[in-house]
Amino acid sequence: MPPLLEGASRTLAEFSSAIRYPDIPPEVIERMKTSVLDSLGCCLWGATLPWTQHVQAMVEAEGAEPVASIMGQGVRASVAGAVLVNATAGHAFELDDIHKESIVHAGSIAVPVVLALAEQRGNTDGRTLLAAMTAGYEIGTRVGNAATMDLFFRGFHPQGTSGVFVAAASAAHMLGLDAGHTQHALGIVGSQAGGLMAAQEGAMVKRLHCGRAAQSGVYAAQLAKRGFTGITDVLEAGYGGYLSTYSGKPNAARLTDGLGSVWEAGKVGYKPHACVTSIHAALDALAHLMKAHSLTPDDIARVEVGLSPMTYTHCAWEYKAQGVTAAQMNLYYGLAVMAYDGMAFVAQYSEDRLAEPRVMDFIQRIEARVDPEIEAMGPPFRHAARMRVTLRDGRQHSHEILHRRGSPENPLSAAEVEYKFRHVVASCLRATDIDRVVSLVARLEQLEHLNELMALIAAPRAQA
């Protein structure tokens, strides 16, 4: 089989290694700074959760040279160990940023990688950090774009598969690798891509997909720096390449479309809800109808929601109280807690809510289906939702949301992301330290070093 887009791996490696802060549009820099703040919140809160703590205990037991901080814990590990824990934490509660087309949460991978390597090398300024982070976002999301949704429909988790390229590009940039060594880093990490979507139905391992992707990228860049070689045409190889293996319907042109003029890193969106992105439009549609018509859950006899095929497959499976992960990935549970609480954030996904009788009762009133009109709109509208509620008195109300809140088309403001950060880390950092982190990230490009920021986010939670 001929290559899908000859020379694509080399082209992306050349572009990634050449990125410098002045090359990046100001609006993309602002998006990256917002992603740093959002991702730090995800990591600090995620570090408190049991699945992350299992990973941390394993890493600490290995006793590697302590050069990089495990966020919020007051302990250090090797770069690879710290990245494994911190990236697992970043994806630990479905709060991390999302690039819609690629289905990659780049922040929970790139931010732990660049911070750990910056801490190891010392004297890293904010502009270097932002350039490396942008390189990771740009390469990883382009790989995900080219893989298309078919990668997901084949059962692979984009975070553990396409996400490895976020990590490798970020790490290679932080290590100062040239184009040739960066190409090998991409070629090494492509062989480490993995992650199965069945993990969404209850397993802790879904969170680890992110940690392993980040760690794999660090290993790949470190090996490439030593002269270790990878598959030089890893993305486009006709047999055994990333796209030809992980996607039955790749669109290889998306690897390089508009490269250098269209910045995929600038298309990142943020989550207002602590659950899978695909159901956010449906959650907000229900919240809108209940507020607009002053409804209570008891008023509602039936909820009908039309979805894209992607969201239906991803999230509209029979809900069983199998654990936090399953609840966060499930449409029915999300709608039920939204009906009662008016929000789907941290408290709504606590263990004591997962089998709550009134939630389980409301779930029985929800019907989901693929909406043919949404399907016809194609992949850009895969998060869209059409909602109709029928009341016990027979009245009906409908609402449609085509672009979820937090998407590039319907964005959260930087102020709203800051509000989210403050809420998420309220139990992790002292109020004065929260203010200081917000201030430092807001002027990240002006920082000559990251020592104060790292000290704040590395301090143990007991000091909060």
C-alpha positions as a printed NumPy array, in Angstrom:
array([[  0.   ,   0.   ,   0.   ],
       [  1.442,   3.439,  -0.928],
       [  2.04 ,   6.059,   1.764],
       [ -1.007,   8.106,   2.726],
       [  0.776,  11.467,   2.512],
       [  4.424,  11.049,   1.65 ],
       [  6.801,  12.991,   3.86 ],
       [  4.152,  14.048,   6.382],
       [  6.056,  12.836,   9.443],
       [  9.142,  14.752,   8.357],
       [  7.097,  17.887,   7.604],
       [  5.489,  17.902,  11.042],
       [  8.818,  17.229,  12.751],
       [ 10.425,  20.142,  10.913],
       [  7.57 ,  22.45 ,  11.797],
       [  7.449,  21.376,  15.444],
       [ 11.17 ,  21.72 ,  16.064],
       [ 11.258,  25.167,  14.421],
       [  8.419,  26.748,  16.439],
       [  9.565,  29.748,  18.452],
       [  7.54 ,  32.021,  20.679],
       [  7.517,  34.993,  18.243],
       [  6.08 ,  32.739,  15.511],
       [  2.934,  31.973,  17.5  ],
       [ -0.058,  34.307,  17.019],
       [ -0.979,  36.303,  20.147],
       [ -4.451,  34.784,  20.294],
       [ -2.93 ,  31.282,  20.353],
       [ -0.575,  32.318,  23.165],
       [ -3.565,  33.542,  25.151],
       [ -5.337,  30.228,  24.54 ],
       [ -2.254,  28.335,  25.722],
       [ -2.073,  30.404,  28.915],
       [ -5.746,  29.675,  29.579],
       [ -5.002,  25.993,  29.004],
       [ -2.125,  26.11 ,  31.488],
       [ -4.435,  27.449,  34.204],
       [ -7.215,  25.018,  33.327],
       [ -4.82 ,  22.069,  33.221],
       [ -3.181,  22.942,  36.537],
       [ -6.617,  22.902,  38.137],
       [ -7.315,  19.493,  36.628],
       [ -3.978,  18.115,  37.854],
       [ -4.24 ,  19.494,  41.392],
       [ -7.756,  18.202,  41.931],
       [ -7.019,  14.937,  40.138],
       [ -4.053,  14.289,  42.445],
       [ -6.474,  13.887,  45.349],
       [ -8.39 ,  11.024,  43.734],
       [ -7.822,   7.346,  44.516],
       [ -6.87 ,   6.217,  41.005],
       [ -4.13 ,   8.847,  40.818],
       [ -2.926,   7.95 ,  44.292],
       [ -2.484,   4.314,  43.242],
       [ -0.238,   5.463,  40.403],
       [  1.691,   7.798,  42.682],
       [  2.295,   5.036,  45.238],
       [  3.738,   2.827,  42.499],
       [  6.014,   5.609,  41.233],
       [  7.227,   6.486,  44.714],
       [  8.008,   2.833,  45.407],
       [ 10.376,   2.796,  42.43 ],
       [ 12.612,   5.34 ,  44.156],
       [ 13.947,   7.036,  41.007],
       [ 16.077,  10.184,  41.102],
       [ 13.762,  12.971,  42.39 ],
       [ 14.015,  15.794,  39.852],
       [ 10.401,  16.689,  38.999],
       [  7.439,  17.448,  41.251],
       [  4.259,  15.46 ,  41.638],
       [  1.703,  18.246,  41.804],
       [  0.069,  18.968,  45.132],
       [  1.943,  16.236,  46.955],
       [  5.227,  17.75 ,  48.098],
       [  7.227,  14.869,  46.626],
       [  9.429,  14.432,  43.578],
       [ 10.134,  11.631,  41.154],
       [ 11.939,  11.147,  37.873],
       [ 10.63 ,  13.159,  34.943],
       [  8.91 ,  10.067,  33.525],
       [  7.449,   9.15 ,  36.909],
       [  6.194,  12.651,  37.684],
       [  4.654,  12.932,  34.221],
       [  2.91 ,   9.57 ,  34.608],
       [  1.276,  10.712,  37.851],
       [  0.527,  14.302,  36.854],
       [ -0.996,  13.443,  33.481],
       [ -3.102,  10.708,  35.075],
       [ -4.268,  13.381,  37.526],
       [ -4.976,  15.792,  34.675],
       [ -7.427,  13.366,  33.092],
       [ -8.65 ,  11.987,  36.403],
       [-12.035,  13.713,  36.565],
       [-13.121,  14.567,  33.003],
       [-12.365,  18.27 ,  33.484],
       [ -9.522,  18.717,  30.987],
       [ -9.566,  20.837,  27.823],
       [-10.704,  19.366,  24.514],
       [ -9.9  ,  19.846,  20.823],
       [-13.149,  18.847,  19.128],
       [-11.997,  17.48 ,  15.777],
       [ -9.109,  15.4  ,  17.102],
       [-10.933,  14.356,  20.32 ],
       [ -7.668,  14.961,  22.195],
       [ -7.372,  16.57 ,  25.64 ],
       [ -3.956,  18.067,  24.981],
       [ -3.578,  20.068,  28.188],
       [ -3.547,  17.119,  30.559],
       [ -0.653,  15.696,  28.507],
       [  1.377,  18.718,  27.42 ],
       [  1.327,  20.714,  30.65 ],
       [  2.715,  17.906,  32.863],
       [  5.373,  17.144,  30.235],
       [  6.678,  20.686,  29.762],
       [  6.616,  21.49 ,  33.479],
       [  8.496,  18.34 ,  34.476],
       [ 11.207,  18.888,  31.866],
       [ 11.429,  22.578,  32.736],
       [ 11.912,  21.693,  36.38 ],
       [ 14.614,  19.171,  35.538],
       [ 16.624,  21.549,  33.374],
       [ 16.092,  24.659,  35.528],
       [ 16.176,  28.302,  34.403],
       [ 13.371,  27.79 ,  31.893],
       [ 11.438,  30.911,  30.993],
       [  7.741,  31.149,  30.257],
       [  8.17 ,  31.736,  26.535],
       [ 10.118,  28.499,  26.124],
       [  7.383,  26.664,  27.997],
       [  4.616,  28.131,  25.839],
       [  6.438,  27.35 ,  22.588],
       [  6.983,  23.707,  23.567],
       [  3.408,  23.366,  24.724],
       [  2.11 ,  24.857,  21.457],
       [  4.242,  22.411,  19.475],
       [  2.663,  19.507,  21.347],
       [ -0.867,  20.801,  20.851],
       [ -0.289,  21.497,  17.169],
       [  1.23 ,  18.118,  16.263],
       [ -1.   ,  15.926,  18.436],
       [ -4.267,  17.509,  17.366],
       [ -3.293,  17.331,  13.689],
       [ -2.609,  13.623,  14.084],
       [ -6.01 ,  13.208,  15.712],
       [ -7.684,  15.206,  12.951],
       [ -6.151,  12.929,  10.329],
       [ -7.179,   9.778,  12.178],
       [-10.809,  11.01 ,  12.084],
       [-13.613,   9.703,  14.272],
       [-13.055,   6.288,  12.741],
       [-10.253,   5.733,  15.27 ],
       [-12.823,   6.13 ,  18.045],
       [-15.415,   3.947,  16.322],
       [-12.767,   1.193,  16.07 ],
       [-12.603,   1.258,  19.878],
       [ -9.438,   3.264,  20.489],
       [ -9.223,   6.061,  23.042],
       [ -7.802,   9.159,  21.284],
       [ -6.145,  10.309,  24.504],
       [ -3.946,   7.239,  24.67 ],
       [ -3.378,   6.976,  20.925],
       [ -3.195,  10.37 ,  19.209],
       [ -2.28 ,  11.866,  22.57 ],
       [  1.187,  10.31 ,  22.504],
       [  2.148,  12.716,  19.714],
       [  1.208,  15.696,  21.907],
       [  3.685,  14.426,  24.472],
       [  6.491,  13.539,  22.093],
       [  6.404,  16.89 ,  20.297],
       [  6.251,  18.818,  23.586],
       [  9.105,  16.825,  25.083],
       [ 11.254,  17.009,  21.952],
       [ 10.856,  20.778,  21.877],
       [ 11.74 ,  21.108,  25.568],
       [ 14.858,  19.012,  24.976],
       [ 15.868,  21.178,  22.021],
       [ 15.829,  18.354,  19.48 ],
       [ 16.367,  19.234,  15.836],
       [ 14.009,  18.139,  13.066],
       [ 15.701,  14.771,  12.51 ],
       [ 15.686,  13.789,  16.17 ],
       [ 12.116,  15.059,  16.545],
       [ 11.101,  12.875,  13.604],
       [ 12.567,   9.886,  15.414],
       [ 10.778,  10.866,  18.63 ],
       [  7.479,  10.833,  16.736],
       [  8.483,   7.543,  15.138],
       [  9.254,   6.001,  18.52 ],
       [  6.131,   7.194,  20.274],
       [  3.805,   6.003,  17.514],
       [  4.677,   2.429,  18.452],
       [  3.62 ,   3.14 ,  22.036],
       [  0.129,   4.442,  21.241],
       [ -2.673,   2.592,  23.006],
       [ -5.92 ,   2.833,  24.945],
       [ -9.241,   1.001,  24.61 ],
       [-12.593,   2.768,  24.915],
       [-14.224,  -0.057,  26.867],
       [-12.418,   1.521,  29.822],
       [-15.123,   4.194,  29.897],
       [-17.639,   1.802,  31.425],
       [-16.132,   1.759,  34.897],
       [-12.38 ,   1.096,  34.866],
       [ -9.773,   3.314,  36.526],
       [ -7.449,   2.6  ,  33.607],
       [ -9.1  ,   5.253,  31.394],
       [ -7.274,   7.871,  33.483],
       [ -3.978,   6.029,  33.045],
       [ -4.229,   6.273,  29.254],
       [ -3.353,   9.955,  29.609],
       [ -0.502,   9.303,  32.021],
       [  1.014,   6.652,  29.817],
       [  0.686,   8.84 ,  26.709],
       [  2.596,  11.615,  28.47 ],
       [  5.236,   9.24 ,  29.811],
       [  5.654,   7.603,  26.414],
       [  6.318,  10.974,  24.848],
       [  9.02 ,  11.735,  27.41 ],
       [ 10.678,   8.379,  26.839],
       [ 10.49 ,   8.807,  23.066],
       [ 12.157,  12.225,  23.123],
       [ 14.814,  11.129,  25.592],
       [ 15.617,   8.069,  23.491],
       [ 15.717,  10.089,  20.28 ],
       [ 18.153,  12.496,  21.913],
       [ 20.438,   9.506,  22.594],
       [ 20.353,   8.427,  18.962],
       [ 17.652,   5.766,  19.254],
       [ 15.658,   5.552,  16.021],
       [ 11.956,   5.297,  15.301],
       [  9.727,   4.748,  12.269],
       [ 10.573,   7.726,  10.054],
       [  7.249,   7.586,   8.191],
       [  5.243,   6.641,  11.276],
       [  2.154,   8.65 ,  10.377],
       [  1.823,   7.972,   6.658],
       [  3.234,   4.44 ,   6.195],
       [  0.836,   2.403,   4.076],
       [  1.372,  -0.752,   6.116],
       [  1.783,  -0.547,   9.885],
       [  1.729,   3.245,  10.012],
       [ -0.303,   5.112,  12.591],
       [ -3.123,   6.231,  10.308],
       [ -3.345,   3.027,   8.278],
       [ -3.469,   0.936,  11.458],
       [ -5.598,   2.949,  13.875],
       [ -8.112,   4.358,  11.397],
       [ -9.93 ,   2.622,   8.583],
       [-10.946,   5.987,   7.112],
       [ -8.083,   8.426,   7.664],
       [ -7.911,  11.87 ,   6.131],
       [ -4.144,  12.266,   5.823],
       [ -4.42 ,  15.747,   4.339],
       [ -5.467,  17.001,   7.786],
       [ -1.911,  16.389,   8.992],
       [ -0.59 ,  19.41 ,   7.149],
       [ -3.619,  21.449,   6.033],
       [ -2.817,  25.116,   6.63 ],
       [  0.313,  24.257,   8.587],
       [  1.808,  27.471,   9.92 ],
       [ -1.213,  29.597,   9.037],
       [ -4.076,  27.725,  10.676],
       [ -3.212,  26.93 ,  14.299],
       [ -5.087,  23.936,  15.658],
       [ -3.744,  24.885,  19.093],
       [ -5.978,  27.934,  18.947],
       [ -9.108,  25.806,  18.581],
       [ -9.036,  24.28 ,  22.05 ],
       [-12.197,  24.452,  24.156],
       [-12.859,  24.083,  27.87 ],
       [-15.316,  22.143,  29.988],
       [-17.883,  23.723,  32.304],
       [-19.072,  20.26 ,  33.397],
       [-17.081,  17.43 ,  34.998],
       [-18.051,  14.821,  32.45 ],
       [-17.492,  13.674,  28.888],
       [-17.611,  16.593,  26.445],
       [-20.043,  14.914,  24.08 ],
       [-23.02 ,  15.307,  26.433],
       [-22.479,  18.953,  27.398],
       [-24.934,  20.331,  24.838],
       [-27.617,  17.917,  26.043],
       [-26.989,  18.879,  29.673],
       [-27.279,  22.577,  28.882],
       [-30.396,  22.034,  26.772],
       [-32.158,  20.359,  29.689],
       [-30.975,  23.04 ,  32.113],
       [-32.276,  25.726,  29.737],
       [-35.72 ,  24.147,  29.46 ],
       [-36.06 ,  23.633,  33.197],
       [-35.06 ,  27.216,  33.965],
       [-37.072,  28.81 ,  31.154],
       [-40.268,  27.022,  32.153],
       [-39.677,  26.806,  35.939],
       [-39.758,  23.003,  35.884],
       [-38.905,  20.531,  38.636],
       [-37.849,  16.94 ,  37.954],
       [-41.254,  15.754,  39.143],
       [-42.944,  17.835,  36.432],
       [-41.208,  15.858,  33.687],
       [-42.72 ,  12.659,  32.314],
       [-40.265,  12.078,  29.474],
       [-37.028,  13.487,  28.091],
       [-36.195,  12.811,  24.438],
       [-32.768,  13.746,  23.134],
       [-31.463,  13.544,  19.579],
       [-27.716,  13.14 ,  19.131],
       [-24.998,  12.55 ,  16.576],
       [-24.004,   8.927,  15.948],
       [-20.695,   9.612,  17.708],
       [-22.31 ,  10.885,  20.903],
       [-24.956,   8.169,  20.849],
       [-22.32 ,   5.428,  20.579],
       [-20.007,   7.105,  23.061],
       [-22.465,   7.98 ,  25.813],
       [-26.   ,   6.593,  25.387],
       [-25.383,   3.098,  26.726],
       [-27.406,   1.574,  29.57 ],
       [-26.375,   3.181,  32.839],
       [-25.315,   0.968,  35.725],
       [-23.703,   2.253,  38.904],
       [-20.265,   0.831,  38.096],
       [-18.163,   3.701,  39.385],
       [-17.307,   7.339,  38.844],
       [-15.811,   6.847,  35.377],
       [-18.955,   5.197,  34.033],
       [-21.158,   7.941,  35.476],
       [-19.03 ,  10.677,  33.937],
       [-19.18 ,   9.047,  30.514],
       [-22.92 ,   8.344,  30.546],
       [-25.613,  10.566,  29.035],
       [-28.445,   9.295,  31.21 ],
       [-26.724,   9.823,  34.538],
       [-25.544,  13.286,  33.506],
       [-29.043,  14.395,  32.53 ],
       [-30.506,  13.024,  35.752],
       [-28.134,  14.892,  38.058],
       [-28.548,  18.016,  35.947],
       [-32.321,  17.751,  36.432],
       [-31.985,  17.643,  40.219],
       [-28.937,  19.833,  40.864],
       [-28.818,  22.19 ,  37.915],
       [-25.14 ,  21.322,  37.453],
       [-22.858,  18.375,  36.722],
       [-19.644,  19.21 ,  38.503],
       [-17.449,  17.587,  41.133],
       [-20.101,  16.944,  43.799],
       [-22.508,  15.343,  41.322],
       [-20.031,  12.543,  40.635],
       [-19.281,  11.514,  44.197],
       [-19.583,   7.814,  44.996],
       [-22.665,   8.291,  47.196],
       [-24.671,   9.722,  44.277],
       [-24.057,   7.01 ,  41.699],
       [-27.028,   4.793,  42.624],
       [-29.258,   7.436,  44.223],
       [-32.879,   6.198,  43.864],
       [-34.301,   9.451,  42.501],
       [-31.507,   9.638,  39.928],
       [-32.127,   6.047,  38.85 ],
       [-35.851,   6.816,  38.589],
       [-35.293,   9.872,  36.385],
       [-33.037,   7.859,  34.091],
       [-36.007,   5.655,  33.222],
       [-37.759,   8.708,  31.754],
       [-34.972,   9.489,  29.267],
       [-34.945,   8.307,  25.645],
       [-31.97 ,   8.894,  23.356],
       [-31.663,   8.378,  19.61 ],
       [-29.548,   9.352,  16.628],
       [-31.002,  12.491,  15.069],
       [-30.806,  12.2  ,  11.254],
       [-30.51 ,  15.962,  10.766],
       [-27.63 ,  16.24 ,  13.22 ],
       [-26.003,  13.238,  11.559],
       [-26.315,  14.96 ,   8.169],
       [-24.474,  18.007,   9.52 ],
       [-21.329,  15.9  ,   9.83 ],
       [-18.414,  15.752,  12.298],
       [-18.317,  19.495,  13.164],
       [-21.694,  19.016,  14.876],
       [-20.974,  15.774,  16.699],
       [-21.638,  17.462,  20.07 ],
       [-25.014,  18.913,  19.013],
       [-28.219,  17.952,  20.825],
       [-31.942,  18.375,  20.3  ],
       [-34.053,  18.114,  23.421],
       [-37.77 ,  17.699,  23.966],
       [-39.384,  17.334,  27.376],
       [-42.933,  16.138,  27.858],
       [-44.573,  17.185,  31.105],
       [-46.974,  15.125,  33.161],
       [-49.795,  17.44 ,  32.062],
       [-48.995,  16.709,  28.393],
       [-47.299,  19.992,  27.481],
       [-44.046,  19.783,  25.504],
       [-41.033,  22.079,  25.286],
       [-38.048,  21.814,  22.937],
       [-34.572,  23.297,  22.677],
       [-31.601,  22.796,  20.373],
       [-27.905,  23.456,  21.002],
       [-25.627,  22.966,  17.997],
       [-22.369,  24.08 ,  19.642],
       [-21.718,  23.134,  23.232],
       [-20.778,  25.795,  25.757],
       [-16.992,  25.839,  25.987],
       [-16.395,  25.014,  22.318],
       [-14.501,  27.419,  20.028],
       [-17.854,  28.303,  18.427],
       [-19.479,  28.995,  21.815],
       [-16.471,  29.672,  24.012],
       [-15.971,  30.064,  27.717],
       [-14.155,  33.3  ,  28.44 ],
       [-10.787,  33.343,  30.166],
       [-12.616,  34.75 ,  33.194],
       [-14.985,  31.769,  33.215],
       [-12.044,  29.354,  33.042],
       [-10.423,  31.23 ,  35.919],
       [-13.67 ,  30.847,  37.902],
       [-13.611,  27.137,  37.184],
       [ -9.96 ,  26.906,  38.297],
       [-10.673,  28.668,  41.569],
       [-13.623,  26.365,  42.268],
       [-11.724,  23.189,  41.433],
       [ -8.631,  23.955,  43.542],
       [-10.392,  25.521,  46.528],
       [ -9.587,  22.46 ,  48.647],
       [ -6.053,  22.099,  47.265],
       [ -4.483,  25.555,  47.625],
       [ -4.747,  28.411,  50.088],
       [ -6.735,  31.392,  48.827],
       [ -3.631,  33.576,  48.627],
       [ -1.8  ,  30.879,  46.67 ],
       [ -4.719,  30.548,  44.24 ],
       [ -4.505,  34.272,  43.569],
       [ -0.772,  34.009,  43.03 ],
       [ -1.018,  31.088,  40.589],
       [ -3.648,  32.97 ,  38.582],
       [ -1.392,  36.036,  38.485],
       [  1.716,  34.111,  37.443],
       [ -0.036,  32.221,  34.645],
       [ -1.603,  35.447,  33.356],
       [  1.899,  36.819,  32.687],
       [  3.583,  33.525,  31.917],
       [  5.335,  34.888,  28.833],
       [  7.047,  37.483,  31.039],
       [  8.461,  35.034,  33.598],
       [ 12.223,  34.547,  33.45 ],
       [ 11.925,  31.329,  35.436],
       [  9.172,  29.098,  36.795],
       [ 10.465,  28.565,  40.326],
       [  7.658,  30.338,  42.174],
       [  4.912,  28.747,  40.078],
       [  6.374,  25.278,  40.557],
       [  6.735,  25.816,  44.319],
       [  3.065,  26.765,  44.593],
       [  1.673,  23.853,  42.612],
       [  4.079,  21.297,  44.078],
       [  3.329,  22.047,  47.754],
       [  1.442,  19.289,  49.571],
       [ -2.311,  19.669,  49.861],
       [ -2.01 ,  19.686,  53.666],
       [ -0.712,  23.241,  53.362],
       [ -3.873,  24.443,  51.675]])
